[in-house]
Amino acid sequence: MTPGAQVADQSFIELTARQRARKLLDQGSFRELLDPFQRVSSPWLAPQGIVPQADDGMVVAKGTIAGQPAVIVAIEGAFQGGSMGEVSGAKMAAALELAAEDNRNGIPTQAVLLLETGGVRLQEANLGLAAIADIHAAIVDLRRYTPVIGVVAGTVGCFGGMSIAAALCTRLIVTREARLGLNGPQVIEQEAGIAEYDSRDRPFIWSITGGEVRYASGFVDALVSDSLLEVKNSMLSFIKQGVPAQHRSDNYAFYLPKLAGFDTSKQASREVTQALFTRSAANLEDPQ
């Protein structure tokens, strides 16, 4: 695709991770690094009776976006819930580190992260956590040079340590179907009880962690429909805006007093969240 050319619209959520990466890059520019034929998979799953995947559920693709060098890292939510292990985490961290090195060498490489993940892979707990920490550091390093754009579309959502990675992105795009939270519904229910958080109550879950309320609360930058064109156009708009004067994660002077004043003895709700964190109160610019 020549820069600026349009493509036929379709559901973004229904695409696989590899299809999403290919569609967001300029046509004909997609080149996958460590693809499934390289057989770089987790060595820890088979001994535990789990069938590994040849790419460990992580797609790293280089190409161009609007004619400029870019890397897209896409997590396959259909494999082990998009969980992050040693290999998958290393692939993402290394891709971001190389993009930062490109920028330091005068090659303005952009970065887009497609985040469909439940967080760390429990079968590789410490190794996965270490990889996620590397990803956090790599995002903070890279975003000094170029916007790091995150996309959470559905159906897995983005949880655990990878929700922190999402929060560190320069700009974050979500759909109404997306979910974003530090702990997943089943984890909260297991630890705090069903009275605190019923993991089967889908309207309640989306009212707390769904894309719509996350956008209204200022935790993400764009709310789009399940549309390839809308995701792509939003991504292009944010890349064009460049690096902001202040990243959301650096705005702790606003967020910390809000968190300190939150009454944890009461059940959280959409209304309570929006009363604390609104786009206007946070003085956040609405790019839409």
ABEGO torsion letter per residue (X at the ends): XBBGBBBBBBBAAABBAAAAAAAABBBGABBBBGBAAAGBBBAAAAAAGBBBBAAGGBBBBBEBBGGBBBBBBBBBAABGGGBBBAAAAAAAAAAAAAAAAAAAAGBBBBBBBBBBBAEBBAAAAAAAAAAAAAAAAAAAAAAAABBBBBBBAOAAEBBEAAAAAAAABABBBBBAABBBBABBAAAAAAAAEAAABBAABAAAAAAAABAAAAAAAGABABBBBBBAAAAAAAAAAAAAAEBBABBAAAAAAAAAAAAAABBAABBBBAAAAAAABBAAAAGBBBAX
